């Protein structure tokens, strides 16, 4: 009875949300998901066979120091709320267990969830690990090995911090044979500038990306860049010592490339280098066997048959993407396993999980 009520409610909400703007629709789904969490709706989900989801987390923080900048960082209370629902209503299995079941054709428990983290932020080791260990939940973390080695930041985070909180009010570049003017005088314009730079530097060749980001970084002094980074510790990478501690605790460590660049736009030799250099460095620093890979950015624009073949040749048993879908047990492509991105709106995440597991 409860399941049918929750199901009818969720479909009404989804129909209404689909008719609204993306922002308003997201808010409605978030409110409904939070209500379902409080009412224990997910405990009533049916035991549908061959249905599983891999979740992709990124950063976790005690509290957001600056919501505009840390808009994609999950707060610790929200993380706990989500884990509590997963603990009560789902079966959390390791990525290795899920892959083995797909390879062997074995059944997995109903309402099956696998937890992964991308990008290797220090807060994964400092905050997320403790919460997951307390619930005895297995998980995987994918490291951009070159950034862990150097202690460097993700450029996407630098762009967000510098353009939204930096000293410049205007920037001008000559990209793609045209002039690009970034007006940074208002919060709305700064946010638009961040999106513009992200789009211009994400799915391009590494040569182009380096030139464009080099021009942007040159607009700020080294002191300003260092100071900006100090203000936002949520974006700091973990160290190899932290990675070793995670591995000792049973956490699965995977490869997220060397430099965290989209693989598909790169020449063959660079794709080989990104995959193999990261594999070898992780092996050198941590030892052990690390059979799992995560595509940087994970969207179709970042993935290609060539990249998939190179990952296979490098000895990886699976590779995960950011295609927003459930696992296809009938025809799984182990080198393109989909994942659902965990947003900062826990209610919206839980609403999405309900919709994925009810049908």
N, C-alpha and C positions, 0 to 999 in steps of 0.2 A: 504493500500500500504506500509506504513512504517513498519507495523508489519511483513509483509511477507519478507521485505528486512532484517530486524533485525533477523528474524527467520532463514533465509537462511544463513546469516553471522554467527550466533551462531553455527549452526550445522557444518558449514565448519571449524570453529575454534575448535570445540570439536573433530571433526575427526582428525584434525592436531595435537591437543594437546595429544590425546590418543596415537599417534604414537611416541611421544617424551618421554624423561625421566620425572619422576615425577616433578623434579624441573623446567625443561624447559616448561613442559606442564602447570604447575601452573602459570608461568610467562606469558605465552601466554593468558591463561584465565583471568588473572588479567588485562592485557592490554586491552583486548576486553571488559571486564566488565567496566573498567573506561571510555572507549570510549562510551559505551552504556549509562553510567550515564550522561556524558556531553551532549549526544544527546537526552536525555529524553526517551530512549527506553522503560523503564518499564511502562510508561504511556499508551503504546499501548497494553499491555498484555490483553488477552481475559478474559471475566468473566466466567471462567470455574467453575461450581458448585462443591461443596464438595472437595475443594482443600485448604489446610491450612498447614502452617509451624510454628513450634515453634523454635525460635532461642535461642542458648545458648551462652551468653557472659561470660567473666571472669573478667579481669582487664582492667582499662582505666587509662591512664596517660597523663599529659600535653605534655610531650615529653620523649622519651626513653633516660635514662642516659647511658645505656649500651645495645645496640641492641642485642649483643650475649646472654646476660642474660635475658633481658626483651623481648625475641623474640615472646612471646605469649601475650604480653600486647598491647592492641589497643591504638593508640595515640588519643588524644582528637579531632584533626582536622579530622582524619579518621572516628571516631565515629560520628561526626557531619555530615559528608558527607553521611554516611550510613543512619542515622536517617532522613535526609532530603529526600532521595529517598523513604524511607518507608512512610514518611508523605505525599508525593505527589502522590505516585503510588500504595500504599497498604492500607489495612484497619487493623489497629492495635487493637486487642481486648485483654482483660485480660485472664489469664489462667482459671479463674473461669468461665468466659463467654464461653470459648471454651469447657470446660468440661461439662458445663450444656447443651450446644448444642449437644454434643455427647451422653449424657445420655438420653435426651429427643427426640433425632432424629430431632432437629430443624436445619434449614439452617443457615449458617453463611454468612457474607458478602463475595463477591468475593475477591480474592487476600488477603486472611486473614493471618495475622502474629501475633504471640504472642511472647513477649520479656521476656526472663528469664536470670538471672545471677546466676552462681554457685560460691561457696567458700567464699562469705562474705568478700571480700577485702574492706578495708576502702575507697578506691577510688570509689567504687560503690555508697557510700553515699555522698562522697565529690564532685565527678565530674559527674558521670553518672546521678545521681538523678536530678541535675539541668537541664541538657540537655533534659531529658525525661519529666520533669515537664513543661518546656518551650513549649513543643509540645503537652502537655496534653496526653501523651502516658502512658497507664497502663503497669505495669511490675511486675515481681516477683523476689525475691532474696532468694536463698536457703543457709541457714547458717549451717556450721558444729559447732553445739552448744558448744561442749567442747572446741574448739579452741577459739571461741568468749569469753567464760567464762575465759579462762586462758590467753588470749592474745598471744597464741602460733602460730607459723608459720606452714604452710603446709610443710611437710618434702620434697616434690618434689621441692619446691622452695629453701629450705636449700641446698639440694644436688646440684642443679644447681649453686648456688652462691659459695658454698665451693669448689666444684671440679674445677670450672672454674676460680675462683678468689682467692682461698685460698693459703696458703703458701706451701702446700705439693706438691712435684713433682712426688711422687709415693705412692700408697697405695696397701697393700696386705691383703687379707682376705681368710679364708677357709670356703667357702660356697658351699652347695650342694655336700659335700664329695670331693671337689676338690679345689685347690688353685686358687684364682682370683687375678690377678695382674692388677692394674689400672695405666697405664702410663699417667702422667699429664704434660708432658714436652712441648707439643705443643697445640695450640688451637684445632686442629682437633682431637687429642687424648683425650683432656679434654672433648670435646663434646661427643665423643664415650663413654667415661667413665660415663658421666651423663646418657646416654641412657641405658648403661649396669646396673647401679644401679637402675634406675627407673624400668626396666624390672624385676630385681631380687627382688624388694620389693613391687611391686604394687599388683599383684594378688596372694598373699600368705596368709597363716594364720597370725593372729595378733601376735602370739607367735614368729613365724619366723621373721616377719617384725621388731619387737622390738629388737630382738637379732642382726640382721644385721645392723639396723640403729644405735643401741647403739654402736656397734663396730666402725662404721664410725664416729659418733659424738665424740667418745673418741680420735680420731686422731687430734682433734683441741681443742684448749683451749677455755674456756668459753668467755674470752675476745675477741678472734678472731671471734667466732660465733656472739657475740653481735655486734662487729664492722662491720662485713659483713652485718648483717641485717640492721643496720643503714644506710648503703650506698644504700639500695634498698627499699625505702618506698612503692613502688608499690605493694609489697607483704605483707604489714602489714594488719592484720585483722581489721575489724570494731569493735567498742565497742557496748555494749548493749544500751548505750545512743543514738548512731547513729541509731541503729536498731529501737529504739522507735520513733525517729524522722521520719524515713521512714514510719513506720506503721501509725503514726499520719497523714502523708501526703497521705495516701491511698495506699501505696505500700504493695503488698502481700508478707508476710514473710513465707517461707517454711522450711522444715526439710531436712538437707543434712547429716544426721547421727550425732553421737556424736563426733567421732574421725576422720572422713573422711577416713575410711578403706573400701576396697572392701568387700561387704557382702557375696557373694557366697562362698568364701573359708573358712568362719568362722563356728564354731559350732553353733548349734541352740540357745543356751543360750546367746551367744555373739551377735548374730543378734538381738535377742529380746532386749538386753541391749542397743545396738547402736541406735535402733529405738525408744524405749520407753524412755530412758534417755534423748535423745535430745528433744523428744516431750514434756516431762515434764518440762525440763529446759526452753525451749522456752515459754511454757505456764506460768511458774513461773516468768520469767523476763519481758514478754511482755503482758501477758493476751490475751484475744481474742481467736478466733478460727483459726487454721492453718491447713487446710485440704490437703495440697500438699506436696509431698515428691520428692526428687531428689536422684537417686542412685549415690553414690560416684564412679567416673570414668565412670559409665554409659555404659560400653561395655558389650558384652555377658559374658565375663569372670567374671564380677562383679555381675551378676544377676542370680538368680536361682528360681525355683518354690517355694522353701522353704522361700527365702527372700520375694518373692511376697506375699506369704500367711501371713507372719508375718506383713508386711506393711498393708495388708488389715485388719487383726485382730486389728491392732493399731488404726484403724479408719480413714485411709487416703482415700480421694476420688479419688486421682490420684497419679501416680508416673511417673516421666519423666526419660528418658534414654539419651544416646548419640548415639543411632542408627541413622545413617545419612539417614533420610527418611522423607517424608511428612506424614501427618495424614491420616490413613485409615478410612474413614467415614462409610464404609460398615461393617467392622468388627473391631471396635476399641477395643484395650485392654487398659483400663484406667490405669492399673498399669504397663504398659510398653509403654508409649507414646514417640515416637521418636522425636529427636531434631536435628537441624543442628548446628554444632559448627561454631561460627563466628571467622574466622582467622583474622590476622592482615592485610591481603591484601583485602581491601574493594572491589576492582574490581573483585577479584575472588569470593567473597561472592555474589556480585550482578550478576555476570555471572551465578553462581549456582542457584540463585533465578529465573532468567529468564528461565533457562532450566527446573526448577521444575514447573513453572506456564504456560509455553507455550504449554505443551503437555498434 
